[in-house]
Each structure stands twice: as structure tokens, then as C-alpha cells.
Amino acid sequence: MIVIIGTGLAGYMLAKEWRKWDAVTPLTMVTESRGDFYSKPLLSTALTQQKTAAQLALNNAADMAQQLNAVIYTETVVERINPAEKTISLAHTTLPYDKLILACGSTPIHLNFSGNAAHDAISINNLEDYARFRHWLEHNHKKQLAILGSGLVGCEFANDLLNRGYAIEMISLDEYPLQKFIPEKIGHTLQQAFAEKGVQWHFNVSAQSMDRQEGRYYVGLNNQLAVSADGVLSAVGLRANKTLASAAGLAVNQGIIVNRRLQTSVADIFALGDCAEVLGHVKQYVAPLLQCARTLAKVLAGQEDEVHYPTMPIVIKTPACPLVACPVPPGAEGEWHYSGDAKHLSALFYDAQKQLRGFALIGDKVRDKLELAKQLPLLFEE
């Protein structure tokens, strides 16, 4: 029996890929959610598309169980994994496995605030979160929102909210938006494009407190100033869900450590998606997830395979300033080379050997992404 913990994109895509190889071996999936199948990247454009959570769900758990010839336990917590007995424990039963796959996903990082509204910030990481977010917006007459964090999630939701007429206050520890992904010159172009649509930026500051008074929120900053808004959206990052794995004795670091076969440190247990650390890399994007799903499906079917990451440009959903990036590897030395103008700009990062190691493209320059991607070295060498 194959058991998959998690029915996010990682769990369901693995199940779909594996069923191409094996249509009959028993498959069980366990999830804390309702088990709806949906595309997580669409959460940050759903307001613009005027999509409800129900409309984003392509199939419910019952439909997926039928499609996959699987048993799916929804709204069910896995209490522990017992590798010695090859079982997982649920509240009222124990399930055996031959192969166990952890597709546990990630959890939003929550900041510790002082103040009488310290726990009121909203985070969006799944379909249920988005449903609560929509209800929160529509039933509380929100017009002005403060967003904590200027990374991918923060910027994409800012653009989505702008498209629906919301006023946005962006609060960030960084010096410019998407600082971990793009160079400063590109970042300032994005900053300006958002500012022209009404975003107020607060850089190089951290939120220290949240208070609510007469229906308004006041976010206290470490520069002694405060930002006022009708609500607060927290987008300061994601943390891999590795507690269950760690408690079972699996090796963990930033995520659950796996090799190129997606195998953990414990025999017959595998991991993929947001929770997995593949040879030191935690890639919480769809493209690497799909590569891992295809590889692991073959491994589970008894085939010899290892994950190979092609160069995977990140298309950032900020139509106010179309943007594609391949971030420079940490520690790489070199310099940026720019071409184009402020609205249509190409930034290419070359190392000392004149090897392209990363790029960021805005405006019309995004059309060059595939050609440039071919010039980058692979993350995992053959």
C-alpha cells in the first residue's frame, strides 16, 4: 500500500503521475483539509478574476478518490509515524504502509506582536485560507490593507488587491521589493509601478505591534511610527512542515532532507513539495514540484530515476510590472549587466568566467526568458 500524507498540489500530482505507472496497487491519502484539488498559484490572482474559493476548486475529495482509485481521509490529522512498524497513527485508527510519502506542504511564518490585536493578521496559504480571506474582505468593508512582507506572496497579493480597488500599505524589512529574487534596479522599477497605482511603501522597518481601535488597525513599527489600515495581511514567508518527520526520526534541516530519488533518511519514506529539501534546496514553486512528482512516481513504480531540475524561470504575477526572474545562486560572485529602459529592462548576472548565473526581466524583456534560461547551468549537474 502507498500512503500519501497531504492533498495539496504535491500530493495529488504525485498520485496522478504514479497512477500512470500503477493503476491497481492500493493508495491511501490523508489530509487535514477538505481535500479539494486546486491550483495554489491561482490564489494570488483570484480577486482579479473574481473567483470564489468554490470556483477555484476543480474537484472535491470524492471526485479525486474516484479518479485516483484511492481512499482519501479528509479533515484528519496524522498524529505520528512509526517507521519501525511501517504505520501512521490517526485519531481513531492506524494505517499500515509499504511506501510512505510526505507531501505535508508549508505553514506561513507568524510574527510575534504585542498589542490587543496581536493575532488578527491574515495569512493565505491554501484554499481554506483564501475562503476566509474573501469573507473577511467582503463582510467587514475593508478598503485599505497593510501587507507585511514584500516577497513573492506579498507583491502578488498587492497587485491582485490593487486591481480590485484596495489601497495598500506595504511594510518590509528589505530595501526594495523582491530583494531575494531580483537586483535593486529592477526592484525599484517594480516599486515605482506599484506606487503609481497607489501603494505606500515602508522599507527597512519591522512590525512590532498590532492594536485595534474603533475598527481600525494600527501597526507599530520599529522606527516609532505606525501604519493605519482596515486590516493586515501577513506575507513574511513560509516554513516547511517537518515536525511530523522530525518526531519520527527523519533527518531534517530547512525541510525534510531527501536525495535525488526523493528518499528520506528512513527506508521506504519519501518527501516532495514545499516540505522537502532536495540536496540542500527547498524549492517552494510549482515547476520543481512537478519535476519531483514525475521522478518519485517512477521510483515508486520500481524504475530507476533521479530528479533533474531544468532551469526554471519564476514568472511573478505582478501585471502592474510584468516580471520574470531566475535568482542568482547564494554566494555566487559577479556583477549585473543592464540593458533597455526603465519600463522594459533586462538584468543579467555574469560571474568572473563570463557565465550567466541569473537574470531578471521586466516589461517586453520577459519574452527573452526561455532563451536566457538555456544559458544557465543546471542546479544538479548530470
Helices and strands as residue ranges (DSSP letters): E 2-5, H 9-21, E 27-30, G 40-45, H 53-56, H 61-68, E 71-73, E 80-82, E 87-89, E 94-96, E 99-102, E 106-108, H 127-139, E 144-148, H 152-163, E 167-171, H 184-196, E 200-202, E 207-213, E 216-221, E 226-229, E 231-234, E 238-240, H 243-247, E 256-258, E 269-271, G 273-275, E 276-278, H 286-300, E 314-316, E 323-326, E 334-340, E 345-351, E 356-362, G 363-368, H 369-373
